[in-house]
Amino acid sequence: MSVLAEFAMFPTDKGESVSNYVSKIIKMIKESGLNYKLTPMGTIVEAESIEEITEIINKSYKVLETDCNRVYSSIKLDIRKGENNRLESKVKSVEQKIGKVNK
């Protein structure tokens, strides 16, 4: 099984720039060993189970909860049986049809 989660999480009570807080979440994801991609609007993580994804999302909140009184999050899931490495293969599938795309 492959579970792709695209999510954004950041404090809403820390001013206009929150990259210091987002960086802490990305560091935790990087250290988890899961495959991920950071985008300007969120992060995409691939895992083998929903439990792994919910654990990463919970840990992301835990990273922020001690310093932040209010946290915003949006989460999208794409769950597919029998597939893996979709973080890369979904983009390659489009590129096979139209050529290279911006990543």
C-alpha positions as CSV (number, residue, x, y, z in Angstrom):
1,M,0.0,0.0,0.0
2,S,1.1,3.5,-0.7
3,V,-0.3,6.5,1.2
4,L,0.5,10.0,0.0
5,A,-0.3,12.8,2.3
6,E,0.0,16.4,1.3
7,F,-0.2,18.7,4.3
8,A,0.5,22.1,5.5
9,M,1.0,22.9,9.2
10,F,2.0,26.2,10.8
11,P,1.3,28.5,13.7
12,T,-1.1,31.3,13.2
13,D,0.0,33.3,16.2
14,K,3.7,33.9,15.3
15,G,3.6,36.6,12.8
16,E,3.9,36.8,9.1
17,S,7.0,34.6,8.5
18,V,6.8,31.1,10.1
19,S,9.6,29.3,8.3
20,N,11.5,28.8,11.6
21,Y,8.6,26.7,12.8
22,V,8.0,24.9,9.5
23,S,11.7,24.1,9.4
24,K,11.4,22.2,12.7
25,I,8.6,20.0,11.1
26,I,10.6,19.3,8.0
27,K,13.7,18.4,10.0
28,M,11.5,15.8,11.9
29,I,10.1,14.4,8.7
30,K,13.6,14.2,7.1
31,E,14.9,12.3,10.2
32,S,11.9,9.9,10.0
33,G,13.4,8.3,6.9
34,L,10.1,8.6,4.9
35,N,10.2,9.9,1.4
36,Y,9.0,13.5,1.2
37,K,8.9,16.6,-1.0
38,L,8.7,20.1,0.3
39,T,6.7,22.5,-1.8
40,P,6.1,26.3,-1.4
41,M,2.6,25.5,-0.1
42,G,3.1,22.3,1.9
43,T,4.8,19.0,2.2
44,I,4.1,15.6,0.5
45,V,5.0,12.5,2.4
46,E,4.8,8.9,1.3
47,A,4.4,6.0,3.7
48,E,3.2,2.4,3.6
49,S,0.2,2.9,5.9
50,I,-2.3,5.4,7.2
51,E,-0.9,4.8,10.7
52,E,2.6,6.0,9.6
53,I,1.0,9.1,8.0
54,T,-1.1,10.0,11.1
55,E,2.0,9.5,13.3
56,I,4.0,12.0,11.2
57,I,1.1,14.5,11.3
58,N,0.8,14.0,15.1
59,K,4.5,14.5,15.5
60,S,4.4,17.6,13.4
61,Y,1.8,19.1,15.8
62,K,3.9,18.0,18.8
63,V,6.9,20.0,17.3
64,L,4.8,23.1,17.4
65,E,2.5,22.7,20.5
66,T,5.0,23.9,23.1
67,D,5.7,27.2,21.4
68,C,2.4,27.9,19.6
69,N,-1.1,28.6,20.9
70,R,-2.8,28.2,17.6
71,V,-1.9,25.9,14.7
72,Y,-3.4,25.7,11.2
73,S,-3.3,22.4,9.2
74,S,-4.8,21.1,6.0
75,I,-4.4,17.5,5.0
76,K,-5.1,15.5,1.8
77,L,-4.6,11.8,1.5
78,D,-4.2,9.5,-1.6
79,I,-4.4,5.8,-0.6
80,R,-3.6,3.1,-3.1
81,K,-3.2,-0.7,-2.6
82,G,-0.4,-2.5,-4.3
83,E,1.7,0.5,-5.4
84,N,4.7,2.2,-4.0
85,N,7.1,5.1,-4.9
86,R,4.2,7.1,-6.2
87,L,5.8,10.3,-5.1
88,E,8.0,10.0,-8.1
89,S,6.0,7.7,-10.4
90,K,2.9,10.0,-10.6
91,V,5.1,12.8,-11.9
92,K,6.9,10.5,-14.4
93,S,3.6,9.3,-15.7
94,V,2.6,12.9,-16.7
95,E,6.1,13.6,-18.1
96,Q,5.8,10.5,-20.4
97,K,2.7,12.1,-21.9
98,I,3.8,15.8,-22.2
99,G,7.5,15.9,-21.5
100,K,9.4,17.5,-18.6
101,V,7.5,19.6,-16.1
102,N,8.7,22.0,-13.5
103,K,9.3,20.3,-10.1
